């Protein structure tokens, strides 16, 4: 009897002191983690930070909705260095336990693809002309065929018969310029030069003087910065001519590094959606850069896919392979890039615009 009374007194004392029985904790939603290795410092920091901004825009969009899962994004700087991108990817996968790794440009995305694929993690990239993807790879960039088609149309308009192709010893240069080198002769345009330069080269004057002896109708660039800005400036200073273009790198150059040369045209890879570009500018008071719209659409698609893919039996979140298949089954996507088509191999198809540089802006080319 004494034990019973003692137990009652203790219970009464605990209640009087404010101790309450806790209700079972509400289970938290599982978290989908995303790692993004971007160029956040160096010559291409403006491009990497633009990508970071748009990825945060996607996160903000979905955080305002009642989603099945929480989404967390982790950013790391790769400084456009393949080794650093590989280190970042290993950290994302082994320490952060990410479901997706995001990368950009052919300089770094290949090692990211390889590491992610071995770990069955989705590798979401924006890499121009990349048409060979691993099982868990997905590329949001336009393909060689679309870029070349728009490029060829402009050359034909200008009655171009000879060109010089110039870039760096890098996968991104070799893929696009190599495709152009193979295709142009079939379309009646002679390739007089098809040159690549090592990173760090900064004086192209002798090369320009040598090439000028054969007088190519057009010089075509697709290199890694600062190659494009240096070559363009030196060419204009030596010749005063404007017969120079790019397969998309000119609009991606730092505006401060771009010489004020009106009427130069270029393939435009930054976006094909004026409304999205305007929205970005209003939010960040800066222009949208290359690959940003692509990665916006890519992450947007994958979050939608996670929300609409059923987890396998016994699992809390959808399997990465199943999510990737859901994205491919979207087939058509309307977003920051306008209308795009999604192929079963994880490649996106889109129209590639051309723009002309006037008074510090890249304006649409009137056909």
Secondary structure, 3 states (H helix, E strand, C coil): CHHHHHHHHHHHHHHHCCCCCCCCCCCCCCEEEEEEEECCCCCCHHHHHHHHHHHHHHHHHHHCCCCCCEEEEEEEECCCCHHHHHHHHHHHHHHHCCCEEEEECCCCHHHHHHHHHHCCCEEEEECCCCCCCCCCEEECCCCHHHHHHHHHHHHHHCCCCEEEEEEECCHHHHHHHHHHHHHHHHHCCEEEEEEEECCCCCCCHHHHHHHHCCCCCEEEEECCCCHHHHHHHHHHHHHCCCCEEECCCHHHCCCCCCCCCCCCEEEECCCCCHHHHHHHHHHHCCCCCCCHHHHHHHHHHHHHHHHCCCCCCCCCCCCHHHHHHHHHHHCEEEECCEEEEECCCCEEECCCEEEEEECCEEEECCC
